[in-house]
Amino acid sequence: MGSFKKIVIFCDFDGTITKNDNIINIMKYFNPPGWERVKNDILAQRISVREGVGRMFSLLPSSFRKEIIDYAIEQAEIRPGFNEFIQYCQDNNIRLLITSGGIDFFVLPILSSYPIPKYDIYCNASDFNDKQIKILWPFSCDSNCNKDCGMCKPTILRSLSTNDYMKVVIGDSITDLAIAELAELVIARDFLLEKCKEQSLPCKEFESFFDVIKILNQITNKCGEDP
């Protein structure tokens, strides 16, 4: 049996673990004036993710805290196969990190029922103490990143000792593009899949986490073959 690198997975949350983008769903539901223009500016890369997400949430009053949190948690739908995917990672000694551009007030409660250590979950934070909601950035860009990501996924990747790992990114959106450029494999859908194809990044398409498991099986079986 040939030897192969261990795998570390950097998995997005919104639109990846959940079927829909929770930030966009929150904005659509509460519909603060001007949020769609900000969203379009983010997707067109006219403004950074950090600036855009911060602007969108600043359009919502902190007095809506309970309504926003309740709605965010209630509307979230987990993509099929996620439980099985976590078990697969555990069974195969694959390190799973959740790297989310989402916000703590919905990411952490939604993931709390799954066996993922809190220290392996990276996301943005929130402050409801002022009149308008403020987003905080505990995982901002390091000196090697000038993209103003907010929750900087490439910085998370670089902060870990990953030289001995095969780095796999799972994601769907603009917030995953910078880390996808550093990965050995991207398992992608939607916007991220299109961008990976445009940039000729090594990628596979997924719709459910059952697809992800099949792709990971292909990797481990191929790497484990005798040379």
VENBELQUI-V945305 format. One record per pair of residues at least 24 apart in sequence whose ideal C-beta (glycine too) atoms are under 10 Angstrom apart, sorted by the first residue. I is the first residue (numbers start at 0). J is the second residue. Records with the same first field share a line. If there is no record, write none. Layout:
# VENBELQUI-V945305
I=J  J
This chain:
# VENBELQUI-V945305
0=222  223  224  225
1=221  222  223  224  225  226
2=222  223  226
3=165  218  219  220  221  222  223  224
4=161  162  163  164  165  166  183  218  222
5=91  92  93  94  161  163  164  165
6=88  91  92  93  94  95  164  165  166  167  183  184  215  218  219  222
7=88  93  94  95  96  156  159  160  161  163  164  165  166  167  168  182
8=84  88  93  94  95  96  97  98  164  165  166  167  168  169  182  184  186  211  215
9=94  95  96  97  98  121  152  153  155  156  159  161  166  167  168  169  170  175  178  179  181  182  185
10=81  84  85  88  95  96  97  98  99  115  119  167  168  169  170  175  186  208  211
11=97  98  99  100  101  152  168  169  170  171  172  174  175  178  179  187  191
12=75  97  98  99  100  101  102  105  106  109  110  120  121  122  170  171  174
13=75  99  100  101  102  105  106  122  170  171  172  174  175
14=78  100  101  170  171  172  174  175  188  189  190  191
15=78  81  97  98  99  168  169  170  171  172  174  175  186  187  188  189  191  205  208  211
16=75  77  78  81  84  97  99  101  106  109  110  113  169  171  208
17=71  74  75  76  77  78  81  99  101  105  106  109
18=75  76  77  78  79  206  207
19=74  75  76  78
20=100  101  171  172  174  189  190
21=70  71  72  74  75  76  99  101  102  105  106  109
22=51  52  55  56  71  100  101  102  105  123  134  172  174
23=55  172
24=70  71  74  75  76  105
25=55  56  59  63  67  68  70  71  74  101  102  105
26=55  56  58  59
28=66  67  70  71  74
29=58  59  60  63  66  67  70
30=58  59
31=55  56  57  58  59  60  63  131
32=58
33=58
34=58  59
41=172  173  174
42=172  173  190
43=173
44=146  173  176
46=147
47=140  145  146  147  148  149
48=100  123  146  147  148  149  150  151  172  173  174  176  177
49=100  123  134  136  139  140  146  147  148  149  150  151
50=147  149
51=147  149  173
52=100  101  102  123  134  136  148  149  150  174
53=123  132  133  134  135  136  149
54=134
55=132  134
56=102  123  125  126  131  132  133  134
57=129  130  131  132  133  134
58=131  132
59=127  131  132
60=127  129  130  131  132
61=125  126  127  128  129  130  131  132  133
62=127  130  131  132
63=127  131  132
64=104  125  127  132
65=127
67=102  104  105  125  127  132
68=102  104  105  108  125  127
69=105
70=105
71=101  102  104  105  106  108  109
72=104  105  108  109
73=105
74=105
75=101  105  106  108  109
77=109  110  112  113  208
78=171  188  205  206  207  208  209  210  211
79=206  207  208  209  210
80=205  206  207  208  209  210  211  212  213
81=110  113  207  208  209  211
82=112  113  114  208
83=207  208  209  211  212
84=169  207  208  209  210  211  212  215
85=113  114  115  208
86=114  212
87=208  209  211  212  215  216
88=115  211  212  215
89=114
91=212  215  216  219
93=164  165  167  215  218  219
94=119  159  161  164
95=119  120  167  169
96=120  121  152  155  156  159
97=121  122  169
98=122  138  150  151  152  153  154  155  156  168  169  170  174  175  178
99=123  138  150  152  170  174
100=138  148  149  150  151  152  170  172  173  174  175
101=150  174
102=132  134  135  150
103=134  135  137
104=132
121=150  151  152  154  155  158
122=150
123=149  150
124=150
140=177
144=177  178
146=176  177
148=173  174  176  177  178
149=174
150=174
151=177  178
152=176  177  178  179  181  182
153=177  178  179  180  181  182
154=178
156=181  182
157=181
165=218  219  222
167=203  211  214  215  218
168=195  200  202
169=203  205  208  211  214  215
170=195  205
171=205
176=200
183=218
184=214  215  218
186=210  211  214  215  218
